[in-house]
Amino acid sequence: MITVENLKKEYKLVKRDPGLKGAIKSLFNRKYETKHAVKGINFTIDQGETVGYIGANGAGKSTTIKMLTGILTPTSGKVTVNGLVPYENRQKNAVNIGAVFGQRTQLFWDIPVRESYNLLKHIYEIPENEYQETVEMFTEVLNLEPLLSIPVRQLSLGQKMRCELAAAFLHRPKVVYLDEPTIGLDIAVKVKIRKFIKEMNQRWGTTVLLTTHDMQDIEEICDRIIIIDGGTILYDGGLEQIKKQFGQQRVIHFELADKEKFVLPESLICQADVLHNEEETKVSLAFDHETVKSSFVISEMMSMYEIGDLNIADPKIETIVEELYNKQEQGGEHGKVLANS
Ligand SMILES: Nc1ncnc2c1ncn2[C@@H]1O[C@H](COP(=O)(O)OP(=O)(O)OP(=O)(O)O)[C@@H](O)[C@H]1O
């Protein structure tokens, strides 16, 4: 479905000395520097996969997506989507793809949302009955009814994003690129949007490539993640595998029945770390669950304190990714393993 082979993108930047003198000098004697935004990446994505494409700011995510949509031409390497080279077949490629680019809109600013959808129906040549059926379904799932008669410019960010998503999936494309679809939204809208994406993926087998800084998006939507850093892929694999490989840390949150000063039981001193907690009656302990059993931590705590409640948390993907970045920066073992994987 999507194949990327040794894909590179370099940007040529004009190098300018500071100040007015520098600006004038650069008019007559231009010097350039090259920014290697994507440095020879490889991956394939099959039809129906939900892939999280994650990395720090400036890692190369948007540049990759722009090459997949055909907006940018790669400096070198190969990319095909549904058998088409996107930048050579922009129009044909557009029929098969949908996209949401966080802050930008593909809807028409001054006309009601329903009219924008109508225009998209004509652009994508969607058969009338299919269009009606799709709009009806989206209206229900995303609760669009009160928004359809309003011009986009009058919608709130969350309302606009729900309308954008519907527009991206309207022609039932084979693949949808979502660049930060939940940025700046409240939790209720995020939940709605995640549910919608998952449902469309299951109903139509839509391939989803999602970039986000919100790890909850990844956990709830994606089965696979690709981590990019400095234009190079650090990790490509299952979400569960990376959790198993790097997320040995487990956290248990305890709610103490009494307000008393907490002291870590002696038997846990070298086994667990106390995490910061605002409330006096709440204590969280982190430990390596490969070497320390949860039952041991719980029984040691119960022998010293009366426990009102407790909850065992799974390793969070954001902690793992942070760990990965740090290890890569330090040139550590895992960094090397991942760079080779
Ligand atoms: N048009 C451009 N001209 C020059 N350099 C660019 C251009 N677009 C991006 N870059 C540079 O390429 C690198 C990768 O940028 P890109 O936008 O792909 O990152 P990103 O991973 O999407 O980041 P973010 O999470 O901040 O959106 C960055 O160093 C950026 O400054």
Ligand as a Chemical Component Dictionary entry (heavy atoms), coordinates in Angstrom:
data_LIG
# 
_chem_comp.id                   LIG 
_chem_comp.type                 NON-POLYMER 
_chem_comp.pdbx_formal_charge   0 
_chem_comp.three_letter_code    LIG 
# 
loop_
_chem_comp_atom.comp_id 
_chem_comp_atom.atom_id 
_chem_comp_atom.alt_atom_id 
_chem_comp_atom.type_symbol 
_chem_comp_atom.charge 
_chem_comp_atom.model_Cartn_x 
_chem_comp_atom.model_Cartn_y 
_chem_comp_atom.model_Cartn_z 
_chem_comp_atom.pdbx_ordinal 
LIG N1  N1  N 0 10.433 24.532 3.992  1  
LIG C1  C1  C 0 11.487 24.281 4.766  2  
LIG N2  N2  N 0 12.675 24.894 4.527  3  
LIG C2  C2  C 0 13.758 24.630 5.287  4  
LIG N3  N3  N 0 13.772 23.761 6.321  5  
LIG C3  C3  C 0 12.624 23.141 6.615  6  
LIG C4  C4  C 0 11.424 23.357 5.861  7  
LIG N4  N4  N 0 10.433 22.600 6.395  8  
LIG C5  C5  C 0 10.994 21.919 7.421  9  
LIG N5  N5  N 0 12.303 22.238 7.561  10 
LIG C6  C6  C 0 13.244 21.710 8.555  11 
LIG O1  O1  O 0 13.275 20.284 8.397  12 
LIG C7  C7  C 0 13.293 19.639 9.666  13 
LIG C8  C8  C 0 12.103 18.694 9.771  14 
LIG O2  O2  O 0 10.910 19.466 9.805  15 
LIG P1  P1  P 0 9.445  18.820 9.882  16 
LIG O3  O3  O 0 8.466  19.936 9.721  17 
LIG O4  O4  O 0 9.352  17.678 8.955  18 
LIG O5  O5  O 0 9.432  18.308 11.406 19 
LIG P2  P2  P 0 8.261  17.668 12.268 20 
LIG O6  O6  O 0 8.772  16.370 12.785 21 
LIG O7  O7  O 0 6.996  17.634 11.492 22 
LIG O8  O8  O 0 8.151  18.713 13.477 23 
LIG P3  P3  P 0 6.876  19.256 14.300 24 
LIG O9  O9  O 0 6.497  18.190 15.282 25 
LIG O10 O10 O 0 7.436  20.457 14.952 26 
LIG O11 O11 O 0 5.794  19.570 13.313 27 
LIG C9  C9  C 0 13.286 20.749 10.712 28 
LIG O12 O12 O 0 14.616 20.965 11.123 29 
LIG C10 C10 C 0 12.752 21.964 9.970  30 
LIG O13 O13 O 0 13.312 23.153 10.469 31 
# 
loop_
_chem_comp_bond.comp_id 
_chem_comp_bond.atom_id_1 
_chem_comp_bond.atom_id_2 
_chem_comp_bond.value_order 
_chem_comp_bond.pdbx_ordinal 
LIG N1  C1  SING 1  
LIG C1  N2  SING 2  
LIG C1  C4  DOUB 3  
LIG N2  C2  DOUB 4  
LIG C2  N3  SING 5  
LIG N3  C3  DOUB 6  
LIG C3  C4  SING 7  
LIG C3  N5  SING 8  
LIG C4  N4  SING 9  
LIG N4  C5  DOUB 10 
LIG C5  N5  SING 11 
LIG N5  C6  SING 12 
LIG C6  O1  SING 13 
LIG C6  C10 SING 14 
LIG O1  C7  SING 15 
LIG C7  C8  SING 16 
LIG C7  C9  SING 17 
LIG C8  O2  SING 18 
LIG O2  P1  SING 19 
LIG P1  O3  DOUB 20 
LIG P1  O4  SING 21 
LIG P1  O5  SING 22 
LIG O5  P2  SING 23 
LIG P2  O6  DOUB 24 
LIG P2  O7  SING 25 
LIG P2  O8  SING 26 
LIG O8  P3  SING 27 
LIG P3  O9  DOUB 28 
LIG P3  O10 SING 29 
LIG P3  O11 SING 30 
LIG C9  O12 SING 31 
LIG C9  C10 SING 32 
LIG C10 O13 SING 33 
# 
